[in-house]
């Protein structure tokens, strides 16, 4: 549904956040536009497939952040999670220490 034309039309410094379905995006188009526009940022909660293959360009683009998809929420936790994600993203863009950084050591303890 979302193609290069949509991404190219976004203003300078735009941030594209996808928390819906990865298949809604023509991913090669998104990758091409992100590669051509370092001002355009994409924190992605979903991709297609999920997670992206190990050789996907999404992993290496400096203006892409891939987060683990959180599904099945039904209440106020949605707002709390959104606030937390926004705060962490702002810390990351300001190059400040993250409160909830997932390191290799932390990842080994997660379910």
PyMOL commands that set and color helices and strands:
alter all, ss='L'
color gray80, all
select helices_A, chain A and resi 4-8+22-24+27-36+57-59+77-93+104-107
alter helices_A, ss='H'
color red, helices_A
select strands_A, chain A and resi 42-44+64-66
alter strands_A, ss='S'
color yellow, strands_A
deselect
rebuild
show_as cartoon
